[in-house]
Amino acid sequence: MSFRLTPEENEQLNEHVKESGWNKQQFLHMAVTANVVVPKNDFRELVYEARKQGNNLNQIAKSCNMGNVVQEVPRIEKALEEVETTWQSLRLLIQKSTKPKESQTS
């Protein structure tokens, strides 16, 4: 595939690619297929948090399966708060990464 850009457009594209942390091919693929380009560092942080939460939930489930449900209530409540915080971060990241078509042409 090939397409032409003005020097200014090419500079702008290169700037967006650099800010995202992805290479140009990955950046363009995300922009076309998902209409979202998530900065690589933000993505890594969310994946790290999701993995931590998954580990915590597995530990809680194991303890509950051993009959410690009542003792695990505080950890369950804390885990739910952490999951909600991560979902809020994900929503903000998506909002930050997507722009309505009208604002892109302005």
C-alpha positions as MATLAB code, in Angstrom:
seq = 'MSFRLTPEENEQLNEHVKESGWNKQQFLHMAVTANVVVPKNDFRELVYEARKQGNNLNQIAKSCNMGNVVQEVPRIEKALEEVETTWQSLRLLIQKSTKPKESQTS';
ca = [
       0.000    0.000    0.000;
       1.196    3.471   -0.660;
      -0.219    6.962   -0.305;
       1.051   10.495   -0.536;
       1.336   13.096    2.168;
       2.450   16.685    2.094;
       5.671   17.324    4.013;
       3.585   18.872    6.811;
       1.235   15.870    6.960;
       4.188   13.484    6.981;
       5.771   15.438    9.835;
       2.498   15.318   11.757;
       2.171   11.555   11.157;
       5.730   10.950   12.307;
       5.080   13.010   15.444;
       1.971   10.976   16.286;
       3.845    7.722   15.668;
       6.700    8.821   17.921;
       4.307    9.889   20.705;
       2.484    6.552   20.532;
       5.631    4.457   21.041;
       4.594    2.080   18.237;
       6.292    1.734   14.869;
       4.592    3.329   11.855;
       3.050    0.081   10.596;
       1.577   -0.768   14.027;
       0.305    2.800   14.442;
      -1.443    2.870   11.066;
      -2.891   -0.608   11.569;
      -4.444    0.417   14.905;
      -5.700    3.693   13.476;
      -7.436    1.923   10.589;
      -8.765   -1.231   12.242;
      -9.730    0.057   15.680;
     -10.022    3.803   15.083;
      -7.979    4.012   18.293;
      -4.266    4.387   18.833;
      -3.333    3.625   22.413;
       0.083    4.931   23.488;
       2.349    1.960   24.146;
       3.362    3.002   27.682;
      -0.254    3.553   28.734;
      -1.141    0.167   27.277;
       1.683   -1.564   29.155;
       0.654    0.027   32.455;
      -2.938   -1.149   32.053;
      -1.844   -4.689   31.149;
       0.426   -4.747   34.221;
      -2.443   -3.603   36.468;
      -4.860   -6.128   34.971;
      -2.369   -8.948   35.575;
      -1.850   -7.883   39.196;
      -5.585   -7.810   39.738;
      -5.983  -11.223   38.137;
      -3.380  -12.652   40.511;
      -5.109  -11.057   43.511;
      -8.493  -12.423   42.444;
      -7.033  -15.907   41.986;
      -5.554  -15.779   45.495;
      -8.889  -14.629   46.920;
     -10.775  -17.371   45.040;
      -8.376  -20.024   46.315;
      -8.815  -18.811   49.888;
     -12.607  -18.707   49.516;
     -12.606  -22.238   48.125;
     -10.773  -23.305   51.284;
     -13.690  -21.954   53.351;
     -12.317  -18.498   54.228;
     -15.099  -16.473   52.590;
     -15.865  -14.234   55.577;
     -12.183  -13.435   56.152;
     -11.769  -12.490   52.484;
     -14.554   -9.870   52.371;
     -12.170   -6.903   52.926;
      -9.806   -8.163   50.195;
     -12.764   -8.712   47.859;
     -13.987   -5.157   48.427;
     -10.491   -3.760   47.824;
     -10.106   -5.852   44.656;
     -13.427   -4.557   43.325;
     -12.273   -0.968   43.900;
      -9.013   -1.662   42.045;
     -10.849   -3.240   39.125;
     -13.172   -0.230   38.915;
     -10.181    2.141   38.945;
      -8.542    0.198   36.118;
     -11.752    0.277   34.074;
     -11.973    4.043   34.595;
      -8.364    4.394   33.419;
      -9.143    2.290   30.366;
     -12.180    4.416   29.518;
     -10.121    7.608   29.854;
      -7.354    6.159   27.717;
      -9.829    5.272   24.988;
     -11.448    8.716   25.160;
      -8.022   10.355   24.971;
      -7.026    8.172   22.033;
     -10.168    8.622   19.969;
     -11.366   11.836   18.484;
     -14.712   12.419   16.791;
     -14.479   12.839   13.024;
     -15.624   16.501   13.271;
     -12.721   17.543   15.520;
     -10.181   15.746   13.310;
     -11.049   17.949   10.331;
     -10.943   21.225   12.289;
];
